[in-house]
Amino acid sequence: MYIGSLPELFLDTDTAFDILSKRQPHYKNSVLLLELAAKDKALLLLAES
């Protein structure tokens, strides 16, 4: 990460699935990560599986 850049959050495919399927108990925290990216507070990177 470069000075002044956004924090990089590396997510696995399960996190994306949590959001798409509203899988509990992980949905709420997964959406919080997505909201950080939507507000330009973090950069989300999705890992390939």
C-alpha positions as a LaTeX table, in Angstrom:
\begin{tabular}{lrrr}
\hline
Residue & $x$ (\AA) & $y$ (\AA) & $z$ (\AA) \\
\hline
Met1 & 0.00 & 0.00 & 0.00 \\
Tyr2 & 1.27 & 3.45 & $-0.90$ \\
Ile3 & 1.19 & 6.40 & 1.49 \\
Gly4 & $-2.11$ & 8.20 & 1.05 \\
Ser5 & $-3.78$ & 5.35 & $-0.80$ \\
Leu6 & $-6.87$ & 3.47 & 0.30 \\
Pro7 & $-6.59$ & 0.42 & 2.56 \\
Glu8 & $-6.71$ & $-2.76$ & 0.49 \\
Leu9 & $-9.09$ & $-5.43$ & 1.72 \\
Phe10 & $-8.53$ & $-8.84$ & 0.20 \\
Leu11 & $-11.73$ & $-10.87$ & 0.14 \\
Asp12 & $-12.30$ & $-14.47$ & $-0.79$ \\
Thr13 & $-15.24$ & $-15.62$ & $-2.87$ \\
Asp14 & $-17.13$ & $-16.65$ & 0.27 \\
Thr15 & $-17.45$ & $-12.99$ & 1.23 \\
Ala16 & $-19.06$ & $-12.16$ & $-2.11$ \\
Phe17 & $-21.36$ & $-15.18$ & $-1.70$ \\
Asp18 & $-22.32$ & $-13.98$ & 1.80 \\
Ile19 & $-23.56$ & $-10.71$ & 0.30 \\
Leu20 & $-25.33$ & $-12.22$ & $-2.70$ \\
Ser21 & $-27.10$ & $-14.91$ & $-0.68$ \\
Lys22 & $-27.55$ & $-12.87$ & 2.54 \\
Arg23 & $-25.92$ & $-15.79$ & 4.34 \\
Gln24 & $-26.07$ & $-15.48$ & 8.11 \\
Pro25 & $-24.24$ & $-14.76$ & 10.35 \\
His26 & $-21.70$ & $-13.25$ & 7.91 \\
Tyr27 & $-23.98$ & $-11.03$ & 5.81 \\
Lys28 & $-23.92$ & $-7.98$ & 8.07 \\
Asn29 & $-20.11$ & $-7.77$ & 8.30 \\
Ser30 & $-19.68$ & $-8.50$ & 4.59 \\
Val31 & $-22.02$ & $-5.64$ & 3.70 \\
Leu32 & $-20.01$ & $-3.31$ & 5.96 \\
Leu33 & $-16.93$ & $-4.07$ & 3.85 \\
Leu34 & $-18.87$ & $-3.35$ & 0.67 \\
Glu35 & $-20.10$ & $-0.05$ & 2.13 \\
Leu36 & $-16.52$ & 1.02 & 2.88 \\
Ala37 & $-15.67$ & 0.56 & $-0.78$ \\
Ala38 & $-18.82$ & 2.39 & $-1.90$ \\
Lys39 & $-17.81$ & 5.35 & 0.26 \\
Asp40 & $-14.26$ & 5.31 & $-1.19$ \\
Lys41 & $-12.79$ & 4.38 & 2.19 \\
Ala42 & $-11.27$ & 1.07 & 1.08 \\
Leu43 & $-10.31$ & $-0.85$ & $-2.02$ \\
Leu44 & $-11.84$ & $-4.32$ & $-2.24$ \\
Leu45 & $-9.90$ & $-7.02$ & $-4.03$ \\
Leu46 & $-11.59$ & $-10.33$ & $-4.72$ \\
Ala47 & $-9.40$ & $-13.41$ & $-4.72$ \\
Glu48 & $-9.75$ & $-15.97$ & $-7.47$ \\
Ser49 & $-10.43$ & $-19.50$ & $-6.39$ \\
\hline
\end{tabular}
